[in-house]
């Protein structure tokens, strides 16, 4: 398969290019004072000045307003989105870090409003949410963190592959599909000219920055599920839900 002019089999070259993009964005955010706590941003989904404004822009959009079930990453820049989902009465689903504890379901009806902010943090989600192996609710909107994105829909994460794996698992479970919008909130400096994409990389449909909303060109197709032959077998050992899905498949 070929995506964006790169052979998907040439992973070492693709990883090098992606890592160069990450390093360039992280360095610029640190040098220009865009990065905020937690710092340094190297190796992270970077938090940035204006992340609250970017989240507010997303939450004003019809995609968010119409959604009843929102899946949101546990990263720092997206914390206001998670709190906003709860305050808007939406069911919030989060992945546990590295998926090792499955997924967390936060129902705003079961959480006192005074604790919504706490519930939007990782620690608070563990104490105030319900831990489940597999979410059963149909997801209306998936919000992901990014290190860099491109206007054609390309995305680079911090390099662990967990966001793409989350999507693949949700796709296997049938709770997301091609029509489920995948969106991100970023700073303008995180928008780059080009991101190489492979078959398991999940493209972005909308980009929200503090100052604008971008509907991407949709140049890439979304994965249909887990590409088992490309899966790192160490992840099978580390992530119980992956082992369960593999057993189901057999």
N, C-alpha and C positions, 0 to 999 in steps of 0.2 A: 504494500500500500504506500502511496506517496501523498504527503500532505504539505502544502506550502513550499513545494519544490525540494523537500528533503526526503530521503529514503528513511522510512520509519525503522528499518533494521539497523541503521547506522547510529545506534544509541550513544556510543561514546562521543561522537562528534556533536550530536544534539545536546548531550548533557553539558559539554564544554561551552557551547554557545549559550545555553540557558544560564549556566553559572556565571558567565561573563555579564549577561544582562542583570542578574541579581546583584552582583558585586558593584556594577555601575550605579544601579538605583540606590542601593544601601549607602554607598559612599556619598552620592550627591545629597541624599536626605540628611546624613550626618553633617556634611560640610556646610550645607546651606541653612542649617538650623530648622529643618522641616520635621525631623524626627522628634518624638516625645516619648515619655515613659511607656513601656519598659525599654531601656537603652543599655548597651548599644543595640541597634536594630539588625546588625549582621546575624544571619541565621534565623531571623524571625519574619513573620508577616508584620511589616513595619507599621507602628502607630504614627500618626502624623497630625500636625497642626491643621485643623479644619475637619477632623474626622466626624465631629458632631454635626457640622453643617452638611457634610456629604451624606450622613445617615438621615438627616432631616429631609434632604432632597429626595432620597429614595422613599422615605415614608409618606411623602406627599404624592407620590406617583400612583397611578391606578393599579399597577401591578401589586403594590403593597396594600393599598386600600381594599382591593377586592379579595385578597388572600385571607383564608380562614385558618390555614395551617402553614406556618413558616418554619423552614429549616434554616438554621443559621450556624455558621462556624463559631468556635469558641474563642476566636482571636480578639485581641484588645481593640483594634479599630472598629470592630462591629458590635462592641458591647452596647452602644446606644440603640442599635437596631433591635437587639434582643430585648432590651428594656421597653422600647417602643412597641414591640409586638405584644408584650404582656399588657401594657397600658391600653392597647387598642383591643384587648379582649381576644387575641389570637392564640391558638395553641402553638407553643414554641417547641421545636425539636432541635436538640444539639447532639453532636457527636462527642463522646468522651475523648480526652486526649489520646491520640494514637489508636483510638477505637478499642482499647484494651478492656474497657468496661461497658462496651456496647453504646447504647444511645440513652439520652436523657429527655424525658417528656415533662414539660412545664405547662400546667393548666392554670391560667390566671384566676379561674374560679376557686382554685384550691389554695391560693397563695394570698395573704393579706397585701393590699396595695402598697402598704408601707415597706414591704419587703421585695417589691419588684426590682429595685435597683440591685439589691443583694443577689436576687435570683438570677440576674443577668450576668453574674460572674461565674467562673468555673466552680469555685468552691461553693458558692451559694446554690448553683444548679444541682450539685450533688446532694446538698442537704435539704433543698426545698422541692426538687423534682423527683420523678419516678424513673428508676433505672430499668431499661428494658433491653432485651437482646435484639429484637427486631421491631421497628416501628410498623404499625399496621395502617396508620392514617395516610390518606392520599395527600401528598404535599403540593401546595399551590405555588410556592415560591422558594427557591433555594438561594441563599445568600452565602457567598464565599469570600474569604480573604485572598489577597493577591500581593505579590511582590511587584509584578509588572503585567501590563495588559496592552493589547493593540486594538485599534478600531475595527479590525477585521474579525475580532473575537478571540484572538490568541490570549493565553494566560500562562504566567509563570508563578508557581508557588515557591515555598522556601526550600523545596527539594526532597521532601520526604515521600511525596506521592499520596498522602492521606486524603486530601480533598478529592482527588480523582477516584480514589478507592471508595470513599464514602458514596459518591455518586453511583459508582458501579454496583455497590451493594444495594443501594436504594432502587436501582434499576432492576436488579435481580428479584427484588421483593415486589416489584410492580407498583411502588408508591410514587415514582417519578417516571416520566416518559419524554419523548421528543418535544412535547409542547410545554413542559414545565420550565418556566423561565429561570435561568441561572444568571445572577447579577452580582456585582461587586462594588464596594466603595473604596476609592483610592484618591491620592493626591495627584494633581496634574503631572508632576514629574515622574509618576509611575506609568504613564502612558508612553509607550515606545513605538517605533516604526514597525517592528516585525518581531514575532515570536514563533519559533519553529514548533510544530505540533505533531504528535504521534497519535496512533489509533486509540490509545487509552486516555489521552488528554481531553479534559472537558472544556469546551469553549464557553465564552461569556456572551450572553445576549444583550445585556445592558451594563454600562459603566456609569457610576455616579461619583462625581467629584464635588468639592464644595461649590463650584461655580457653574457646572453644566451637567446635562444628562446626554449620554451618547448611546444610541441604538446601534449596536455593532452591525457590520455588513454580513454576518452569518456565513463566513467563508468555510466553516468546518462543521462536520456532522458530529453529533454526540454519540458516545459509545453506547452500545445496546446492553451492556452488562459487563461482568468481569471477563477479561481476556485471560483465561486460565493459563494458557501456554506462555504468557509473558509475566505471570505473577511471580514475584520474588518469594521463594519458598520459606524464607525466614519470616515473612509476614504470616504465613499459615501457622507457624509455630507460635508467633507472638499474639495473634488476634483470634480469640476463641470463636467469634461469629463467622470468621472466614472458614474455619475448620468445619463448622456446622453446615455452612453452605456447600462446601466441598463434599461432605457426606451425603447431603440431599441430592447433589448432582450424580454421585455414584449410584 
